[in-house]
Amino acid sequence: MGGGLGLNIKKRTITVVLLCIILLTAGLGYLYYVLSLGMNVLKIERGIIGMLRVEGPVLTSQDFRQYVNAINYAIVNDTFKSVVLVVNSPGGYASFIEQIYLDLLELKRKKPLIASVISALSGGYYISVAADYIYVCSTCAVGNVGVIGVTPPTFIPSEETLETGVYKVTGFSKLLFPYNLRLALENFISAVERSRGERLKLPITQLKSGRVYVGSEAVVVGLADEIGSLQKAIEKAAREAGLVEYEVIDLTQVSKTLTGSVNSSNDICDEWRNLTIEVLKSLHPPPAIYYLYLPPTAFTEYTSSTELKVEDSVIDFSLGGGGRGLVLIDLSHGNKVSWLELDILIWELVKRDVSVRFIPQWSELEAILSNASALIIASPTKPYSLKECEIIEAFVGRGGLLILFFDPAMEWLEMSTLLEPINSLSTRFGISFARGYLYNNEENYGIYRNIYVREFTENPLTQGITSLIFFTATHIRSQDKGIAWASEGTYSSVTERTERYSVIALVERGNGKVIAFGDLTFLIEPYCYLEDNYKLIANLASIIAEVKIQLTPPTPEKKITRPELPIGTEKYFIERVDSEERMFRWVRVSELEVRLEYPNRTTHYYYDRNGSLIKWVSNGIEVIYESPIPEEPYPLTKGKSWRYRSNYTLIMNNKEYKGILTGEEEVIDLEDVIIGEGESYLCAKVMYKLVDKFMNESKDITIITTGYSWISGEAGLVKEENVSKYYVNDTLVYEVKRELLLKSIKKG
């Protein structure tokens, strides 16, 4: 018993000792933990958070140096523990943006990088995706992933300045430049994909569309991480760096202080939304590539005028004698097209013995249209009148070929008119050019709006063609008259829907045809050599050369000769002044005098031997002209115009007043007029404006008369309509409307 008790006592003692040892060890561990924790609490991490502000466009080397110097300063200075990137930028010059992005990646490898976005568009977003985490506000603008390229210029060589290679001056091929832009876009897309990873919820095709997202949308689609303020971004940067206490220093200001630099882009354009393509071209001569968001006005205000326009002269391209037809190219409606755009088509026509003429005046085009085989109308900026449309319709009805080109690119449009000029004519033939342009994100030549055309009907125009490329084309509505369609998956920029879009249409009218194209660029070198574009041009030239027309001899020009009205000739007129109607008698008194007999007065007109008016007398009023007012310059033909000016003396109530009369007149047409007795006279319709000024009792009196007169070679004046406005000291006091029609004539 005793031994057992002793053993139990020993066991209990050993157990107690072990427990004490365990408790002591645990206590020492806890004490060490507490002491260690205390030491950590006492040793608080302190450091600096750098703030890098990217504001405005990054367009100049000075902007670029400012940002890369700030990034480098943050990398090499160990006192900066993390960086907050504050972005309020639409992007900038592609090389600058990419270099800033790559430098930010180097910074991110060494220190946490957090972005706070005010606005991050295009290159501004490119810079932002370098960050580990992106904060946005709910309404800020994010995205616009894409590229803007200003194409290489057309190089005109010199014999004095020599270059060693075909691209030494331009730097790029026009044909390959769309693919250069595609490579730049792929760089951008790759940067977004690498940075955002699985957080990115957008398909690549949607990302390439260049859409702008508000901040809350950007978070949903994975372009940004969280809605949060700048302070929230700073707090996250501190946590990532393990900082409890920190100071925030503006790296951009430090960079400015160190380098003494200033914001050059902001000096050039304080408000970046005022940037235009022309400003960009002044900063970086074409060719140039930008990761940059520009407002729509930057593009609508930019017009690239077509070179060497034909304005005031006719250019004739022909070989042989033009034995297989004559093609007229209308320039009378502000057409923004020249022989440079149509050069290849002209050459194909010349090879087929077809003459080509550019016509700057509508009157000239109208005069020779009946002898033409084809009329080309491209990029008009002025609408066609009803009468002009009727003339063109008659031309097509007789067997002529009308070719219409419309291109929605800004080079060919006036923004104030857009579709109205071309559709004012095309709709007469059941053709309507649509608004907007076509694009295809999946199948394109370099960029989304260089579309493929790969569906065709059997037609001489499309014979032997399997594929075309059109550049910024529109579609044509033509009541199932389409003969070529854009490839599947093509969208309209206006409807944002994919449909079967016709880009070439053909309509038959009478004995003739109308062919309409929704693009103009495909005609131009070097674009005409892509796919089967040249074959299309050659087919068009062959169709033109095969047009058969019946040449009509030129009709004698109509004209109104000087009327022969012998002495004793009497004419009776019905005159309506405002609402009052009356009749008066016109009498040829002698070779030098004409008398007008009204119910309440008689007026005498006196002429010299040349038929010029020298004075008139009426009821005590006499007017004497210092320079005789000339008669009409017979023969009168359409388009003839003349002017005159004369000082005169007005005698009234035995007082003399000095005045001046100016006039301008033009024959605007020749038309038939039926007089009161039912007889018809061919007349010259003369538009005129008379300005009569004189002083009367210290008052400046001005009478402005505008109207039309109809003059016949058989009867002289047969009809007149005018409005006279009376001003006293430049104030309109009253106006009078007057109408006159010949009732009968009896020659002496």
SVG drawing of the C-alpha trace seen along z (x, -y; Angstrom):
<svg xmlns="http://www.w3.org/2000/svg" viewBox="-59 -127 78 129">
<polyline fill="none" stroke="black" stroke-width="0.4" points="0.0,0.0 2.7,-2.4 4.8,-1.7 1.8,-2.2 0.9,-5.4 4.4,-6.7 4.4,-5.8 1.1,-7.7 2.6,-10.6 5.6,-10.5 3.4,-10.3 1.3,-13.3 4.4,-15.2 5.9,-14.4 2.6,-15.4 2.4,-18.7 6.1,-19.4 5.3,-18.7 2.3,-20.9 4.3,-23.7 7.0,-23.3 4.3,-23.3 2.6,-26.3 5.9,-28.1 6.9,-27.4 3.5,-28.6 3.8,-31.7 7.2,-32.5 5.9,-32.0 3.0,-34.3 5.3,-36.8 7.6,-36.6 4.6,-37.1 3.4,-40.0 6.9,-41.6 7.3,-41.0 3.9,-42.5 4.8,-45.5 8.0,-45.9 6.1,-45.8 3.6,-48.3 6.4,-50.6 8.1,-50.1 5.3,-51.7 6.1,-51.6 6.4,-55.1 6.9,-56.1 5.9,-58.2 3.1,-57.5 3.8,-59.1 1.0,-60.6 1.5,-60.7 -1.1,-62.9 -1.5,-62.3 -3.7,-65.2 -4.7,-66.3 -3.3,-64.9 0.2,-63.6 1.3,-65.0 4.7,-66.6 8.1,-65.4 8.0,-67.8 4.8,-66.1 6.4,-62.7 9.7,-63.6 7.7,-65.1 5.9,-61.8 8.8,-59.3 11.1,-61.4 8.5,-61.3 8.1,-57.5 11.9,-57.1 12.2,-59.2 9.6,-57.0 11.5,-53.8 14.9,-54.8 13.9,-56.7 13.3,-54.1 11.4,-56.6 8.5,-56.1 6.8,-52.9 3.8,-52.9 2.3,-55.1 -1.2,-56.3 -1.7,-57.0 -4.4,-59.7 -5.6,-59.7 -7.6,-62.5 -6.5,-62.1 -7.8,-61.4 -4.5,-59.8 -2.0,-61.0 0.7,-60.2 1.1,-56.4 4.8,-56.2 4.6,-58.4 1.6,-56.5 3.2,-53.1 6.5,-54.2 4.7,-55.6 2.8,-52.3 6.0,-50.3 7.7,-52.5 4.7,-52.1 5.1,-48.3 8.7,-48.6 7.5,-50.7 4.8,-48.1 7.4,-45.4 9.1,-47.2 6.2,-49.0 2.4,-48.8 0.6,-50.9 -3.0,-51.9 -5.0,-54.0 -7.7,-56.6 -9.6,-57.6 -11.2,-60.9 -11.4,-60.3 -9.4,-57.6 -10.1,-57.4 -8.0,-55.7 -4.4,-56.2 -5.5,-57.5 -7.0,-54.0 -3.9,-52.4 -1.8,-54.1 -4.4,-53.1 -4.2,-49.4 -0.6,-49.3 -2.0,-49.6 -2.7,-46.7 -6.1,-48.0 -8.3,-50.7 -10.8,-52.9 -13.4,-55.0 -16.3,-57.2 -19.7,-56.1 -20.0,-58.7 -16.5,-59.1 -15.6,-58.2 -13.6,-55.0 -12.5,-53.0 -12.5,-54.1 -9.9,-51.5 -8.7,-52.2 -6.3,-54.0 -6.4,-57.1 -4.1,-57.3 -3.3,-60.2 -2.4,-58.6 0.9,-59.2 0.6,-62.2 0.9,-61.8 4.6,-62.6 5.4,-64.8 9.1,-64.4 11.5,-67.2 14.6,-67.2 16.4,-69.4 15.7,-67.4 16.4,-63.7 15.5,-60.7 16.9,-57.2 13.7,-55.1 10.1,-55.1 9.0,-55.3 11.9,-57.5 9.6,-60.6 6.2,-59.1 7.5,-56.4 4.5,-54.1 2.7,-52.5 -0.9,-53.8 -2.0,-50.2 -0.4,-48.8 -1.2,-51.7 -4.5,-50.2 -2.6,-47.2 -0.1,-49.4 -3.1,-50.7 -4.3,-47.2 -0.9,-46.3 -1.2,-49.3 -4.7,-48.3 -3.5,-44.7 -0.8,-46.1 -3.5,-48.1 -5.8,-45.1 -3.0,-42.8 -2.1,-45.3 -5.7,-45.3 -6.0,-41.5 -2.7,-41.0 -3.6,-43.5 -7.3,-42.8 -7.0,-39.0 -10.1,-37.1 -11.6,-40.4 -12.3,-41.4 -15.9,-40.5 -15.9,-42.0 -15.4,-40.0 -12.5,-41.3 -14.8,-42.5 -16.7,-44.7 -13.5,-46.0 -12.3,-47.0 -15.4,-49.0 -14.0,-52.0 -17.0,-52.5 -16.8,-54.8 -18.2,-53.4 -19.3,-55.3 -17.5,-54.3 -20.2,-52.0 -20.4,-50.2 -16.6,-49.9 -16.7,-48.0 -19.4,-45.6 -17.5,-44.8 -14.1,-44.5 -12.4,-47.6 -12.1,-48.9 -12.2,-47.2 -14.2,-49.4 -16.1,-52.6 -14.0,-54.7 -12.5,-58.1 -8.9,-59.2 -8.7,-58.8 -9.7,-55.2 -7.0,-54.7 -4.4,-56.2 -5.5,-54.0 -5.2,-50.9 -1.8,-52.0 -0.8,-52.4 -2.1,-48.9 -0.3,-47.3 2.9,-48.8 2.3,-48.0 2.2,-51.6 0.4,-52.9 1.7,-56.4 2.5,-58.0 2.9,-61.2 1.6,-61.8 3.9,-63.7 3.0,-64.8 5.6,-63.2 4.5,-65.3 5.3,-68.5 8.6,-67.0 9.5,-66.1 8.7,-69.7 10.8,-71.1 13.8,-68.9 13.6,-69.4 12.1,-72.9 9.5,-71.7 6.1,-73.0 3.0,-71.4 3.4,-72.1 0.3,-70.3 -1.8,-72.3 -0.2,-75.4 -1.1,-74.4 -4.6,-73.5 -5.8,-74.5 -9.0,-72.6 -8.2,-69.3 -11.7,-69.1 -10.7,-71.8 -8.1,-69.6 -8.5,-69.0 -6.8,-66.8 -5.1,-69.9 -3.6,-70.6 -2.4,-67.0 -0.8,-67.3 1.1,-70.4 2.5,-68.5 3.3,-65.3 3.4,-65.5 1.7,-62.5 2.0,-59.6 1.2,-59.5 -0.6,-57.2 -2.5,-58.2 -4.1,-56.4 -6.3,-59.4 -10.0,-60.2 -11.2,-63.2 -14.7,-64.7 -16.7,-64.3 -16.2,-68.0 -12.5,-67.4 -13.4,-65.2 -16.3,-67.3 -14.2,-70.4 -11.3,-68.7 -11.7,-68.7 -9.1,-67.2 -9.6,-69.0 -9.3,-67.0 -6.2,-68.0 -6.3,-70.0 -10.0,-70.6 -11.3,-71.6 -13.3,-74.8 -13.4,-77.1 -12.1,-75.2 -13.0,-72.1 -10.4,-69.3 -10.8,-66.8 -9.2,-63.4 -9.4,-61.6 -7.4,-59.3 -8.2,-59.0 -11.4,-60.8 -13.5,-59.6 -15.3,-57.4 -17.1,-55.2 -18.7,-57.9 -18.4,-61.0 -18.4,-60.9 -19.3,-64.1 -18.3,-64.6 -20.4,-67.2 -18.6,-69.8 -21.5,-72.3 -22.9,-71.3 -19.9,-71.8 -18.7,-68.3 -15.7,-67.5 -14.0,-65.3 -11.3,-65.7 -9.4,-63.8 -7.0,-62.6 -9.8,-60.5 -11.1,-59.3 -7.7,-58.9 -7.8,-55.1 -11.4,-55.1 -10.4,-57.8 -7.5,-55.8 -9.6,-52.7 -12.1,-54.8 -9.4,-56.4 -8.1,-52.9 -11.6,-52.2 -11.6,-55.3 -14.0,-57.2 -13.6,-60.9 -14.0,-62.4 -14.8,-66.0 -15.1,-67.8 -17.9,-70.4 -17.8,-73.2 -21.0,-75.0 -24.5,-73.5 -25.5,-75.6 -22.6,-74.1 -23.4,-70.5 -27.0,-70.9 -26.0,-72.1 -23.9,-69.0 -25.7,-66.4 -27.7,-65.1 -24.5,-64.0 -23.0,-62.3 -23.1,-58.5 -22.6,-58.7 -22.9,-61.3 -20.9,-60.9 -22.0,-62.6 -19.8,-62.2 -19.9,-63.8 -22.2,-66.8 -22.6,-69.4 -25.4,-71.4 -28.9,-69.9 -30.2,-69.4 -33.2,-71.5 -36.5,-70.0 -35.6,-71.2 -32.1,-69.8 -33.5,-66.5 -35.9,-66.4 -33.1,-67.1 -31.1,-64.2 -34.1,-61.9 -34.7,-62.7 -31.0,-61.9 -31.3,-58.5 -34.7,-57.8 -33.0,-58.3 -30.4,-55.6 -27.8,-57.5 -25.9,-56.0 -26.0,-57.9 -23.3,-56.9 -23.6,-58.1 -20.9,-57.9 -21.5,-58.8 -19.0,-58.4 -19.8,-59.2 -16.2,-60.0 -15.6,-63.6 -13.3,-64.2 -16.4,-64.0 -19.1,-65.7 -20.2,-69.1 -21.5,-68.6 -24.3,-71.1 -25.9,-69.1 -24.7,-65.5 -27.2,-63.3 -29.5,-66.0 -27.5,-66.8 -27.0,-63.3 -30.5,-62.1 -32.2,-65.1 -31.3,-63.4 -31.0,-59.7 -34.5,-59.4 -35.9,-60.3 -34.7,-56.8 -35.8,-54.9 -32.3,-55.0 -31.6,-56.4 -28.1,-56.6 -28.4,-55.7 -27.0,-57.7 -23.9,-56.6 -21.3,-54.0 -20.9,-50.3 -18.4,-48.4 -17.4,-44.8 -15.5,-43.9 -14.8,-40.4 -13.8,-40.6 -12.1,-43.8 -9.1,-45.2 -7.0,-46.5 -9.7,-48.5 -13.4,-47.9 -14.8,-50.2 -12.7,-48.8 -15.3,-46.2 -15.3,-43.3 -18.0,-42.9 -18.4,-39.2 -21.9,-38.7 -22.9,-39.5 -25.6,-39.0 -24.9,-38.0 -24.3,-41.2 -21.7,-42.6 -20.5,-45.0 -19.7,-42.2 -18.5,-39.7 -15.3,-37.9 -15.4,-39.5 -15.3,-37.5 -14.2,-40.0 -14.0,-43.8 -12.9,-46.2 -14.8,-49.4 -13.5,-52.1 -16.0,-53.9 -18.9,-53.0 -22.6,-53.5 -25.4,-51.2 -28.0,-51.9 -31.7,-51.4 -33.0,-50.6 -36.1,-48.4 -34.3,-45.1 -32.1,-46.6 -28.8,-45.8 -26.1,-43.9 -23.4,-43.7 -23.6,-43.3 -21.3,-43.6 -20.1,-40.4 -22.0,-38.8 -21.7,-40.4 -21.5,-43.9 -23.2,-46.7 -24.6,-50.1 -23.2,-52.9 -26.7,-54.4 -28.9,-51.3 -26.2,-49.4 -27.8,-46.3 -26.3,-43.6 -28.3,-43.2 -27.8,-42.4 -26.4,-45.7 -26.3,-46.6 -23.3,-48.8 -23.8,-48.8 -27.2,-49.1 -28.4,-49.2 -31.7,-50.6 -33.1,-50.6 -35.1,-53.6 -36.4,-53.9 -33.6,-53.0 -30.9,-53.9 -29.5,-52.8 -28.4,-54.2 -25.5,-52.7 -25.0,-53.8 -21.9,-53.1 -21.7,-53.6 -18.0,-54.3 -15.5,-56.5 -12.2,-55.5 -12.0,-52.1 -11.4,-54.0 -8.2,-55.7 -4.7,-54.4 -3.4,-52.4 -6.7,-51.2 -7.9,-50.2 -5.4,-47.4 -6.8,-45.5 -8.9,-42.3 -10.9,-42.8 -11.4,-46.5 -9.5,-47.2 -11.7,-44.6 -14.8,-46.4 -13.4,-49.7 -12.5,-48.0 -16.0,-46.4 -17.5,-49.8 -15.4,-51.4 -16.5,-48.6 -20.1,-49.2 -19.7,-52.9 -17.9,-52.2 -20.8,-50.0 -23.5,-52.6 -25.1,-53.4 -26.5,-56.9 -28.2,-58.6 -26.3,-61.8 -28.5,-64.8 -27.3,-67.8 -27.0,-70.8 -30.1,-72.9 -29.7,-76.6 -29.5,-78.8 -32.8,-80.6 -32.5,-84.3 -34.7,-87.4 -33.9,-90.0 -34.5,-93.7 -38.2,-94.3 -39.3,-96.4 -42.1,-98.7 -42.8,-101.3 -44.0,-104.8 -47.7,-104.7 -47.6,-101.3 -50.1,-101.1 -50.1,-98.7 -52.7,-98.4 -51.6,-97.1 -53.5,-95.9 -51.7,-97.1 -52.4,-96.0 -50.9,-98.1 -51.5,-96.3 -55.2,-95.5 -56.1,-98.3 -56.4,-97.4 -56.3,-99.8 -55.5,-100.0 -53.1,-102.3 -52.0,-103.0 -48.5,-102.8 -47.8,-104.8 -44.7,-105.0 -44.9,-108.8 -41.6,-109.0 -38.3,-107.3 -37.1,-109.2 -40.3,-109.4 -42.8,-107.0 -45.9,-108.2 -47.8,-106.3 -51.3,-107.5 -52.8,-106.7 -56.2,-107.7 -54.7,-110.3 -51.4,-111.3 -49.3,-111.1 -45.7,-110.2 -43.2,-111.0 -40.0,-109.0 -37.2,-110.5 -34.4,-108.4 -31.3,-109.1 -30.4,-107.6 -29.0,-104.5 -32.2,-103.8 -30.9,-104.9 -33.2,-106.7 -32.1,-110.4 -35.1,-111.8 -38.7,-111.4 -41.5,-113.9 -44.7,-113.3 -47.2,-115.8 -44.7,-118.5 -41.9,-116.2 -38.8,-115.9 -35.8,-113.6 -32.7,-114.2 -29.9,-111.5 -26.3,-112.6 -25.4,-109.2 -28.2,-107.7 -29.7,-104.5 -28.9,-101.9 -31.5,-99.7 -31.3,-95.9 -28.2,-94.4 -29.9,-92.5 -30.0,-89.7 -31.1,-88.5 -29.9,-84.9 -30.0,-82.9 -27.3,-84.0 -26.7,-87.4 -26.4,-90.2 -25.7,-93.9 -25.4,-96.8 -25.7,-100.5 -25.3,-103.6 -26.2,-107.2 -26.4,-110.5 -29.6,-112.5 -31.3,-115.7 -34.9,-115.6 -36.9,-118.8 -40.1,-119.1 -42.1,-122.2 -39.3,-124.3 -36.7,-122.8 -33.8,-120.6 -32.7,-117.5 -29.7,-115.3 -29.9,-111.6 -28.3,-108.4 -29.8,-105.3 -28.0,-101.9 -29.4,-98.8 -28.4,-95.2 -30.3,-92.8 -29.9,-89.2 -31.7,-86.9 -32.5,-83.9 -34.6,-82.0 -36.6,-82.0 -40.2,-81.1 -43.6,-81.5 -46.0,-84.1 -49.7,-84.3 -51.1,-87.8 -54.6,-89.0 -56.0,-88.2 -54.6,-84.6 -51.7,-85.1 -48.4,-83.4 -45.0,-85.1 -41.5,-83.7 -39.9,-86.0 -36.6,-86.6 -37.4,-86.5 -35.2,-89.2 -34.5,-89.5 -33.6,-93.0 -32.8,-95.2 -33.0,-99.0 -31.7,-101.3 -32.8,-104.9 -31.4,-107.4 -32.0,-111.2 -32.3,-113.9 -35.6,-115.7 -35.8,-118.4 -32.9,-117.0 -34.3,-113.4 -32.4,-110.6 -34.9,-108.7 -34.1,-105.3 -36.3,-103.3 -35.3,-99.6 -37.2,-97.8 -36.8,-94.1 -38.7,-92.0 -38.9,-90.4 -39.8,-91.6 -40.7,-89.5 -39.5,-90.9 -40.5,-89.6 -38.8,-90.1 -42.2,-90.8 -43.9,-93.0 -41.2,-94.3 -42.3,-94.3 -45.3,-92.0 -45.2,-91.3 -43.7,-92.7 -43.8,-91.9 -42.0,-93.8 -42.0,-95.1 -40.8,-98.6 -39.7,-99.4 -39.4,-103.1 -37.0,-104.1 -36.6,-107.4 -33.4,-107.8 -32.9,-104.0 -36.3,-103.3 -38.8,-101.4 -41.9,-103.4 -44.0,-101.5 -43.8,-99.1 -45.8,-98.7 -46.4,-95.5 -47.0,-96.0 -48.1,-93.6 -48.3,-94.3 -49.6,-92.3 -50.0,-93.2 -53.7,-93.0 -53.3,-93.8 -50.9,-95.3 -51.5,-97.2 -48.4,-98.0 -48.2,-101.3"/>
</svg>
